[in-house]
Amino acid sequence: MKAQALPDTNRIIERLNQLTHKGGAYVERTDLEWRILGRDVEKLKAQDAALGWGLYGSLMSIVGDHDEAERGFRTSLQLGKGAIFMNNWVASRVNLGYFTAAYSLAKEASVPELGMTSDRLPFLLLTGGINTADCYLKRAKDMNMDVVLPQAVMSIDEISIATELLRQAELTDEDLAAHLDLAGGVMRTRRQLFVGEQVVLVQHEEGVFSGITYVFPISGSAADIFELNCELAEAESAQDIKRHPFFDVVFSVA
């Protein structure tokens, strides 16, 4: 009979989620709790390698080790548990600011034919995949699939509005992800995770203001956040990315 690892697994997942959503500076490898979680994950690998490697990916993500996080999730996928950790994998790339890579993964994972659109579409939206999300919603409707987004960062109506704004601005999902990558680079330079979830604001008041804003809550003072936004503006100028008044990315005080 296989050993029951579920209670420990739930505790590890809960604590990893708490540390991730707490945000702030990357967890240090010398942190006692992180080291204890690391030992628990290693023990879990011996009982269920696929599950253990998936949790290893999340464990390495909170210390900012992108390469090891990727190794964990890829190994879990090879061992047959990749689908379980797909959201965590996308979240890891988002948390560490690799939005283009996260978008690529989320786009593949949330196609309606897989039957996971309700669960995974919010992650696609967080990566800048607004146009793709709108396309998937239409495909799901044609397939008579009900898509419910209880934890979506945007409502279905907001997705429709945002898609139209992006059409007018001639901005693709790849354009959005590339812009978000710049914010991710600033966060990595500061070794910062954003607090909780990023916020996507969709506003459309004809003749007043229309736009989509990705907001990253960061722990720190107003002066710290001002510096981050200045660094982001410099990166935007240096990279000469495709810009439009309808789309913006900002840091805010958490």
Backbone bond lengths (Angstrom), bond angles and torsions (degrees), N, CA, C in turn:
res aa  C-N    CA-C-N  psi(-1)  N-CA   C-N-CA  omega(-1)  CA-C   N-CA-C  phi
1 M - - - 1.464 - - 1.529 109.59 -
2 K 1.320 116.02 135.94 1.458 120.11 -179.03 1.520 110.99 -71.88
3 A 1.316 117.51 137.51 1.460 121.75 179.82 1.522 109.84 -62.60
4 Q 1.334 116.35 142.20 1.449 121.65 178.64 1.527 109.79 -83.95
5 A 1.355 115.76 110.88 1.464 120.43 -178.56 1.521 112.47 -106.60
6 L 1.344 116.62 0.27 1.450 120.67 -171.60 1.523 114.84 -57.93
7 P 1.355 120.02 -46.68 1.469 118.65 -179.05 1.534 112.39 -57.23
8 D 1.321 117.35 -47.47 1.454 120.53 178.55 1.525 111.17 -63.04
9 T 1.319 115.62 -38.66 1.457 119.83 179.76 1.522 110.79 -61.47
10 N 1.320 116.47 -45.65 1.463 120.16 179.21 1.524 111.34 -61.41
11 R 1.313 116.76 -39.76 1.467 120.23 179.98 1.519 110.74 -65.85
12 I 1.335 116.67 -42.14 1.466 120.45 179.04 1.526 110.46 -62.91
13 I 1.336 116.22 -46.72 1.462 120.54 -179.24 1.525 110.44 -61.40
14 E 1.328 116.87 -44.35 1.463 120.43 -179.20 1.523 111.30 -60.96
15 R 1.320 116.24 -43.39 1.464 119.12 -177.62 1.528 111.25 -71.68
16 L 1.324 117.35 -38.03 1.462 120.22 176.70 1.530 110.59 -62.07
17 N 1.339 116.40 -42.05 1.459 120.18 178.09 1.525 111.59 -63.27
18 Q 1.326 116.32 -39.79 1.460 120.26 179.00 1.526 110.91 -63.34
19 L 1.318 116.51 -44.00 1.463 120.28 -179.68 1.518 111.61 -66.67
20 T 1.338 115.83 -36.74 1.458 119.94 -179.99 1.522 111.30 -67.65
21 H 1.332 116.72 -47.80 1.458 120.43 -176.62 1.523 112.69 -74.60
22 K 1.310 116.11 -17.50 1.467 119.27 175.67 1.519 110.28 -64.05
23 G 1.303 116.34 -33.56 1.464 121.22 178.08 1.517 112.02 70.72
24 G 1.338 114.79 -158.91 1.457 119.73 -178.33 1.513 111.13 85.61
25 A 1.314 115.48 -158.39 1.463 120.60 -178.78 1.520 110.70 -66.35
26 Y 1.340 115.30 151.76 1.461 119.30 174.95 1.526 109.52 -52.80
27 V 1.318 116.00 145.69 1.461 120.68 174.14 1.526 108.40 -66.99
28 E 1.312 116.59 137.54 1.466 120.69 178.25 1.532 110.15 -80.75
29 R 1.327 116.06 145.93 1.467 120.20 178.92 1.526 111.78 -65.83
30 T 1.310 116.99 -17.72 1.468 120.48 177.84 1.523 112.07 -84.12
31 D 1.330 116.91 -7.82 1.464 121.06 -179.68 1.529 109.91 -60.60
32 L 1.332 116.15 128.00 1.467 121.00 -174.42 1.520 111.78 -60.46
33 E 1.320 117.31 -45.53 1.465 119.66 -177.57 1.529 111.14 -65.16
34 W 1.341 116.46 -38.73 1.462 119.20 178.68 1.522 110.24 -63.76
35 R 1.322 116.82 -39.68 1.463 120.38 179.55 1.528 110.86 -66.66
36 I 1.331 117.27 -37.05 1.462 120.68 177.19 1.528 110.23 -65.67
37 L 1.326 116.16 -43.80 1.461 120.02 176.52 1.530 110.63 -61.27
38 G 1.330 115.98 -38.02 1.457 120.51 178.24 1.513 111.91 -61.41
39 R 1.323 116.62 -42.74 1.471 120.00 177.91 1.528 110.97 -64.80
40 D 1.348 116.45 -39.22 1.463 120.04 178.76 1.528 111.25 -64.65
41 V 1.337 115.51 -39.24 1.463 119.67 179.00 1.527 110.54 -65.37
42 E 1.327 117.22 -40.60 1.466 120.37 178.02 1.526 111.04 -62.89
43 K 1.318 117.20 -39.29 1.470 120.81 177.10 1.530 110.13 -64.62
44 L 1.337 115.50 -39.77 1.454 119.49 -179.28 1.524 111.25 -65.79
45 K 1.332 116.67 -34.56 1.463 119.82 177.30 1.527 111.17 -57.09
46 A 1.323 116.23 -35.89 1.466 120.12 -178.55 1.529 111.63 -70.29
47 Q 1.348 116.44 -26.24 1.465 120.58 -179.75 1.523 111.65 -91.66
48 D 1.313 115.68 -40.51 1.467 121.57 -178.82 1.522 106.61 -147.30
49 A 1.328 115.96 92.61 1.466 121.02 -173.01 1.524 112.47 -58.68
50 A 1.342 117.15 -43.07 1.461 120.24 -177.69 1.524 111.26 -63.14
51 L 1.325 116.03 -43.36 1.464 120.90 179.08 1.524 110.41 -66.66
52 G 1.321 115.71 -43.88 1.454 120.57 -179.29 1.517 112.95 -62.05
53 W 1.337 116.56 -41.90 1.463 119.57 -179.71 1.528 111.32 -68.10
54 G 1.341 117.26 -34.19 1.456 120.06 177.15 1.516 111.59 -63.81
55 L 1.323 116.70 -42.15 1.464 120.55 177.99 1.528 110.91 -71.15
56 Y 1.320 116.61 -30.75 1.472 120.21 174.67 1.522 110.32 -59.74
57 G 1.340 116.51 -38.03 1.459 119.85 178.45 1.513 111.75 -59.24
58 S 1.332 116.33 -45.67 1.465 120.23 178.90 1.524 110.92 -67.81
59 L 1.317 116.99 -37.47 1.465 121.75 179.77 1.522 111.12 -60.77
60 M 1.338 116.54 -43.33 1.458 120.01 -178.94 1.526 111.94 -75.58
61 S 1.311 116.53 -24.45 1.459 120.15 179.14 1.523 111.47 -63.42
62 I 1.340 118.07 -40.59 1.467 119.86 -174.72 1.529 112.73 -74.54
63 V 1.338 117.53 -10.98 1.470 118.71 173.16 1.535 109.96 -99.99
64 G 1.333 115.93 4.82 1.458 120.29 175.96 1.512 115.33 82.31
65 D 1.341 117.29 14.45 1.465 120.60 -178.58 1.526 109.30 -92.70
66 H 1.308 116.00 85.97 1.461 121.56 -175.10 1.525 112.14 -62.32
67 D 1.326 117.72 -42.56 1.465 120.68 -177.05 1.524 111.49 -62.50
68 E 1.325 116.48 -44.41 1.470 119.69 179.99 1.525 111.40 -70.84
69 A 1.334 116.87 -34.91 1.462 119.74 176.15 1.528 109.81 -61.20
70 E 1.335 115.87 -44.66 1.457 120.16 178.52 1.532 111.30 -61.66
71 R 1.334 115.98 -40.43 1.472 119.83 179.54 1.527 110.56 -61.86
72 G 1.329 115.96 -39.72 1.449 119.50 179.76 1.509 112.51 -63.58
73 F 1.332 116.80 -48.67 1.459 120.14 -178.27 1.527 111.84 -68.04
74 R 1.339 116.75 -38.34 1.464 119.28 179.29 1.533 110.84 -65.94
75 T 1.322 116.69 -39.99 1.460 119.79 178.94 1.521 110.64 -65.17
76 S 1.335 116.97 -41.14 1.456 120.86 177.34 1.525 110.90 -60.47
77 L 1.339 115.87 -40.74 1.461 120.35 178.20 1.524 110.86 -62.80
78 Q 1.324 116.36 -43.55 1.463 120.90 179.99 1.529 111.58 -64.68
79 L 1.333 116.12 -29.00 1.465 120.76 -179.04 1.526 112.92 -90.51
80 G 1.329 115.99 2.11 1.462 119.28 172.18 1.511 117.13 101.27
81 K 1.339 118.72 4.38 1.465 120.07 -179.46 1.530 112.31 -114.57
82 G 1.306 116.68 15.79 1.455 119.50 -176.34 1.509 113.72 -60.38
83 A 1.346 116.72 -37.27 1.463 120.04 -177.87 1.522 111.55 -62.09
84 I 1.337 116.19 -36.34 1.461 120.92 -179.52 1.522 110.52 -63.66
85 F 1.317 116.39 -38.21 1.454 120.95 -174.32 1.535 113.42 -100.05
86 M 1.338 117.78 11.16 1.451 119.29 -176.57 1.527 111.95 -59.85
87 N 1.335 117.38 -43.85 1.462 119.89 178.30 1.527 110.80 -62.27
88 N 1.334 116.66 -40.56 1.469 120.53 178.47 1.528 111.02 -64.45
89 W 1.319 115.58 -36.24 1.460 120.01 179.91 1.528 110.59 -65.56
90 V 1.335 115.50 -47.44 1.462 119.37 176.92 1.523 109.79 -61.23
91 A 1.348 116.63 -44.65 1.470 121.04 -179.38 1.520 110.97 -60.37
92 S 1.333 117.90 -38.08 1.459 121.55 178.64 1.523 110.77 -61.36
93 R 1.323 116.56 -45.26 1.468 120.02 179.61 1.523 111.10 -66.32
94 V 1.329 116.61 -38.14 1.468 120.48 177.36 1.523 110.30 -65.58
95 N 1.332 116.68 -47.67 1.464 120.91 -177.88 1.525 112.00 -59.00
96 L 1.334 116.59 -34.59 1.455 120.64 -178.98 1.531 112.34 -94.00
97 G 1.333 115.69 5.59 1.458 119.72 170.79 1.511 116.64 83.52
98 Y 1.339 117.70 17.71 1.469 120.71 178.57 1.532 108.46 -99.24
99 F 1.318 116.18 75.34 1.457 120.83 -170.19 1.521 113.77 -74.55
100 T 1.315 117.86 -36.37 1.463 119.28 177.97 1.521 110.40 -63.04
101 A 1.326 116.44 -42.79 1.471 120.57 177.45 1.527 110.56 -66.81
102 A 1.329 117.07 -38.46 1.464 120.93 178.88 1.524 110.48 -66.64
103 Y 1.329 116.60 -40.24 1.461 120.68 178.34 1.522 111.06 -61.44
104 S 1.325 117.03 -44.20 1.459 121.43 179.97 1.526 110.96 -58.78
105 L 1.332 116.03 -43.43 1.465 121.17 -179.59 1.525 111.03 -68.97
106 A 1.330 116.71 -45.41 1.461 121.05 -177.99 1.524 111.74 -66.42
107 K 1.323 116.69 -36.16 1.465 121.00 179.27 1.522 110.45 -61.76
108 E 1.316 116.26 -41.89 1.466 121.07 -179.93 1.525 111.60 -71.84
109 A 1.334 116.01 -37.03 1.471 120.37 -172.74 1.516 113.93 -79.56
110 S 1.338 117.48 -19.96 1.464 119.35 -172.84 1.524 113.97 -106.98
111 V 1.334 118.35 13.10 1.462 119.60 178.42 1.531 109.39 -59.63
112 P 1.338 118.41 139.39 1.464 121.18 -175.80 1.526 113.88 -55.81
113 E 1.331 116.67 -32.49 1.469 119.82 -177.59 1.519 113.02 -61.01
114 L 1.320 117.89 -21.25 1.464 120.78 179.07 1.529 112.47 -82.22
115 G 1.322 116.08 -12.82 1.458 119.96 177.89 1.513 114.97 74.79
116 M 1.345 117.79 16.64 1.464 121.39 -177.47 1.532 111.71 -117.89
117 T 1.320 116.88 19.10 1.460 120.55 -172.52 1.524 112.58 -61.52
118 S 1.332 117.95 -43.08 1.467 120.36 -179.45 1.521 111.36 -60.32
119 D 1.312 116.36 -38.18 1.460 121.44 -177.31 1.521 112.69 -77.17
120 R 1.319 116.42 -35.94 1.462 119.94 -170.09 1.523 115.38 -103.20
121 L 1.327 117.55 -15.76 1.457 119.04 -178.57 1.532 113.35 -59.74
122 P 1.352 119.27 -38.31 1.466 118.23 177.00 1.520 113.24 -57.01
123 F 1.320 117.48 -36.37 1.464 120.97 178.89 1.523 110.65 -68.88
124 L 1.330 116.67 -36.15 1.458 120.47 176.85 1.530 109.86 -62.84
125 L 1.320 116.88 -41.78 1.463 121.07 179.93 1.521 111.66 -64.27
126 L 1.329 117.04 -37.20 1.460 120.73 -179.61 1.527 112.38 -66.07
127 T 1.321 116.93 -21.37 1.465 120.39 -179.45 1.532 112.35 -91.01
128 G 1.335 116.73 -0.69 1.452 120.58 -176.76 1.519 113.59 98.20
129 G 1.316 117.43 6.41 1.466 121.05 -175.27 1.519 114.09 -83.96
130 I 1.315 116.87 51.85 1.467 121.34 -176.03 1.527 111.70 -69.79
131 N 1.334 117.35 -46.91 1.466 120.24 179.56 1.526 111.20 -62.09
132 T 1.320 116.28 -41.58 1.467 120.43 179.25 1.516 110.59 -65.30
133 A 1.327 117.16 -40.68 1.463 121.22 179.14 1.527 110.18 -60.65
134 D 1.317 116.92 -43.11 1.467 120.71 178.71 1.523 110.53 -62.53
135 C 1.327 116.38 -41.61 1.471 121.20 177.80 1.525 111.04 -62.79
136 Y 1.328 116.88 -43.89 1.464 120.98 180.00 1.521 111.58 -64.91
137 L 1.325 117.33 -37.25 1.462 120.54 178.48 1.523 110.55 -63.56
138 K 1.322 117.27 -40.14 1.462 120.81 178.55 1.525 110.64 -67.66
139 R 1.330 116.80 -40.08 1.464 120.23 177.74 1.518 110.78 -64.40
140 A 1.331 116.24 -41.48 1.464 120.64 179.39 1.528 110.40 -62.74
141 K 1.329 116.45 -39.61 1.466 120.39 178.85 1.522 110.36 -64.45
142 D 1.333 116.93 -41.90 1.468 120.72 178.06 1.526 111.44 -63.43
143 M 1.339 116.23 -27.24 1.461 121.36 179.54 1.526 112.00 -90.62
144 N 1.349 115.67 7.27 1.472 121.69 -178.11 1.521 112.75 59.74
145 M 1.322 115.29 34.44 1.461 120.83 177.35 1.525 109.30 -97.40
146 D 1.326 115.64 135.19 1.456 120.51 174.67 1.521 109.11 -87.51
147 V 1.315 116.19 123.29 1.461 120.95 177.90 1.522 108.40 -111.03
148 V 1.317 115.48 118.15 1.462 121.98 179.40 1.519 107.39 -115.31
149 L 1.326 116.38 130.41 1.455 120.78 -177.32 1.531 110.20 -117.32
150 P 1.325 117.23 73.30 1.467 119.83 -176.17 1.519 113.89 -66.62
151 Q 1.327 117.05 -26.49 1.454 120.41 -177.97 1.533 111.12 -119.92
152 A 1.313 115.34 24.37 1.460 119.11 -176.71 1.521 110.87 -69.28
153 V 1.304 116.11 146.00 1.465 120.61 175.30 1.518 110.52 -76.07
154 M 1.331 116.28 -15.00 1.458 122.54 177.52 1.521 108.49 -139.00
155 S 1.331 117.02 147.03 1.455 120.45 174.52 1.526 109.02 -79.62
156 I 1.325 116.47 166.52 1.463 120.21 178.92 1.528 110.32 -62.19
157 D 1.328 117.30 -37.98 1.470 120.42 177.33 1.533 111.00 -63.86
158 E 1.332 116.91 -41.03 1.463 120.54 179.11 1.522 111.35 -65.77
159 I 1.332 116.63 -36.07 1.462 120.35 177.36 1.530 109.76 -61.08
160 S 1.323 116.11 -42.84 1.463 120.87 179.74 1.530 110.89 -63.79
161 I 1.331 116.53 -44.23 1.468 120.67 178.85 1.529 110.31 -63.78
162 A 1.333 116.23 -45.79 1.459 120.89 -178.48 1.521 111.45 -62.71
163 T 1.328 116.83 -39.02 1.467 120.47 179.02 1.519 111.20 -62.03
164 E 1.318 116.70 -40.44 1.463 120.35 178.93 1.525 110.52 -66.81
165 L 1.335 117.22 -40.58 1.465 120.22 177.86 1.531 110.64 -62.50
166 L 1.320 116.70 -41.28 1.464 120.53 179.56 1.528 111.33 -68.06
167 R 1.328 115.58 -34.35 1.466 118.79 176.73 1.528 110.09 -63.04
168 Q 1.324 115.81 -44.83 1.460 119.72 179.25 1.528 111.03 -64.24
169 A 1.318 115.65 -36.20 1.469 120.17 -178.68 1.521 112.50 -82.23
170 E 1.335 117.30 -8.85 1.467 123.46 -177.50 1.529 110.51 57.90
171 L 1.343 115.40 43.95 1.459 122.03 177.62 1.526 109.47 -108.59
172 T 1.320 116.95 129.87 1.461 122.30 178.04 1.524 110.11 -93.92
173 D 1.314 116.21 169.16 1.468 120.46 174.70 1.528 110.60 -60.73
174 E 1.325 116.06 -36.19 1.461 120.33 178.63 1.530 110.79 -64.35
175 D 1.340 116.68 -35.71 1.465 120.54 176.23 1.528 110.39 -63.18
176 L 1.326 115.65 -44.11 1.467 120.26 -179.23 1.527 110.47 -64.77
177 A 1.335 116.83 -45.82 1.463 120.63 -178.81 1.530 110.96 -62.26
178 A 1.337 116.70 -38.93 1.470 120.34 179.09 1.528 110.80 -64.47
179 H 1.326 116.49 -37.96 1.466 120.77 177.43 1.533 110.06 -66.96
180 L 1.323 116.08 -43.58 1.466 120.98 178.24 1.530 111.54 -63.91
181 D 1.339 116.48 -32.16 1.475 120.66 176.83 1.528 111.29 -57.64
182 L 1.330 116.50 -35.10 1.462 119.63 -179.75 1.524 110.62 -65.66
183 A 1.325 116.23 -41.57 1.466 119.96 175.99 1.526 109.83 -63.37
184 G 1.329 116.05 -39.15 1.459 120.01 177.77 1.510 111.95 -62.27
185 G 1.329 117.00 -38.88 1.461 120.74 178.31 1.509 111.98 -64.14
186 V 1.337 116.74 -38.65 1.465 120.61 177.39 1.525 110.18 -63.93
187 M 1.338 116.45 -42.62 1.470 119.99 179.70 1.527 111.09 -64.68
188 R 1.324 117.20 -39.50 1.469 119.23 179.80 1.523 111.02 -66.30
189 T 1.322 116.96 -38.17 1.460 120.51 177.82 1.524 110.44 -59.47
190 R 1.326 115.46 -38.06 1.465 120.73 179.24 1.526 112.52 -87.65
191 R 1.339 117.16 -2.45 1.468 122.68 -176.43 1.525 110.42 53.69
192 Q 1.319 114.42 49.88 1.459 121.52 -175.79 1.529 111.46 -118.25
193 L 1.336 115.24 138.10 1.456 122.02 166.04 1.522 106.99 -101.50
194 F 1.335 117.67 142.15 1.456 117.71 176.17 1.525 109.00 -76.88
195 V 1.327 116.08 157.41 1.459 122.12 -173.55 1.526 110.30 -86.75
196 G 1.325 116.76 127.51 1.460 120.40 179.21 1.508 111.63 68.24
197 E 1.316 116.35 -127.67 1.462 122.04 179.44 1.526 109.61 -116.39
198 Q 1.316 115.97 149.36 1.450 117.32 172.00 1.529 108.22 -69.85
199 V 1.304 116.60 157.75 1.460 122.36 -176.62 1.519 108.88 -113.36
200 V 1.321 116.14 136.77 1.460 120.87 176.40 1.525 108.08 -113.21
201 L 1.307 116.28 115.58 1.462 121.70 -179.65 1.523 109.86 -102.29
202 V 1.319 116.34 127.80 1.457 121.98 176.64 1.526 107.54 -118.10
203 Q 1.321 115.73 118.85 1.460 120.53 -178.88 1.522 109.43 -128.43
204 H 1.322 114.63 135.60 1.467 118.94 179.01 1.522 108.89 -148.33
205 E 1.316 115.90 98.73 1.455 122.82 175.07 1.523 107.19 -124.41
206 E 1.311 114.53 104.39 1.463 120.82 -174.89 1.523 110.90 -51.45
207 G 1.317 115.72 125.89 1.443 120.69 178.22 1.508 115.14 80.65
208 V 1.348 116.38 -3.72 1.468 120.63 -179.53 1.528 110.08 -115.21
209 F 1.340 115.85 -69.05 1.463 120.11 177.95 1.513 110.19 -159.37
210 S 1.314 115.90 136.77 1.464 122.31 174.02 1.518 108.08 -134.13
211 G 1.325 116.57 134.05 1.454 118.15 178.63 1.516 113.45 176.80
212 I 1.326 114.48 164.52 1.463 123.93 176.65 1.524 106.59 -121.04
213 T 1.306 116.84 124.60 1.459 120.79 -178.10 1.521 110.11 -125.48
214 Y 1.328 115.74 125.14 1.466 121.28 172.72 1.529 107.29 -94.31
215 V 1.326 115.51 121.43 1.466 121.51 -175.71 1.527 109.18 -113.49
216 F 1.348 116.41 126.98 1.459 122.04 178.60 1.527 109.61 -107.55
217 P 1.339 118.24 107.35 1.465 120.10 177.28 1.538 109.83 -72.87
218 I 1.320 115.75 125.84 1.458 121.34 -177.71 1.528 109.44 -124.46
219 S 1.319 117.21 138.32 1.462 120.04 176.24 1.525 108.64 -75.28
220 G 1.312 116.62 129.84 1.455 121.45 -178.49 1.516 110.32 154.65
221 S 1.315 116.02 175.81 1.461 121.28 -179.61 1.519 110.59 -80.57
222 A 1.322 115.61 169.26 1.462 120.52 176.85 1.531 110.35 -60.18
223 A 1.340 116.23 -35.81 1.466 120.27 178.21 1.524 111.11 -65.47
224 D 1.345 116.80 -40.48 1.470 120.97 177.85 1.523 110.63 -60.68
225 I 1.336 115.86 -45.35 1.456 120.67 -177.92 1.527 110.49 -66.42
226 F 1.311 116.42 -37.19 1.464 120.44 177.10 1.532 109.93 -60.08
227 E 1.328 116.40 -43.48 1.465 120.63 178.83 1.529 111.27 -62.97
228 L 1.331 116.16 -41.32 1.461 119.71 178.62 1.525 110.93 -61.75
229 N 1.320 116.65 -43.85 1.465 119.87 179.52 1.527 111.64 -66.52
230 C 1.326 116.50 -33.14 1.474 119.32 175.47 1.527 110.55 -66.75
231 E 1.330 116.76 -42.16 1.466 120.79 177.86 1.530 110.81 -62.69
232 L 1.336 115.69 -39.57 1.462 119.59 178.37 1.526 110.46 -64.56
233 A 1.317 116.92 -43.13 1.475 120.58 179.18 1.528 110.84 -61.31
234 E 1.321 116.47 -39.77 1.469 120.76 178.13 1.528 110.43 -64.47
235 A 1.344 115.80 -41.94 1.466 119.78 179.09 1.523 110.72 -64.84
236 E 1.329 116.96 -38.80 1.463 120.71 178.43 1.530 110.98 -62.77
237 S 1.324 116.36 -40.94 1.464 120.27 179.12 1.522 111.69 -68.82
238 A 1.333 115.48 -41.24 1.468 120.18 -177.79 1.526 111.70 -66.82
239 Q 1.343 116.58 -37.07 1.463 120.49 -177.42 1.517 112.50 -85.52
240 D 1.336 116.67 -14.49 1.462 121.40 179.74 1.526 111.13 52.05
241 I 1.334 114.79 50.03 1.456 119.18 -178.76 1.521 110.36 -74.88
242 K 1.326 115.77 162.68 1.458 121.40 179.47 1.526 108.35 -70.96
243 R 1.323 117.35 120.35 1.460 122.89 -176.81 1.516 110.96 -117.08
244 H 1.343 114.56 156.76 1.455 121.80 173.27 1.516 107.26 -159.02
245 P 1.337 117.98 145.04 1.473 120.40 179.38 1.526 114.06 -59.14
246 F 1.327 117.13 -18.30 1.459 120.19 -179.59 1.535 112.96 -75.91
247 F 1.344 118.15 -11.09 1.465 119.30 -175.90 1.519 111.09 -135.75
248 D 1.332 115.71 134.00 1.463 119.81 179.62 1.519 109.99 -148.48
249 V 1.328 115.19 156.68 1.464 123.19 176.97 1.516 107.48 -129.38
250 V 1.329 117.32 129.83 1.473 120.16 -178.67 1.520 110.32 -140.84
251 F 1.340 114.37 156.69 1.463 121.52 169.33 1.523 108.50 -98.70
252 S 1.329 116.61 147.47 1.465 120.42 177.74 1.527 109.31 -136.33
253 V 1.321 116.54 162.16 1.454 121.52 175.28 1.521 109.25 -71.81
254 A 1.317 117.37 126.63 1.471 120.92 -178.94 1.523 110.68 -68.57
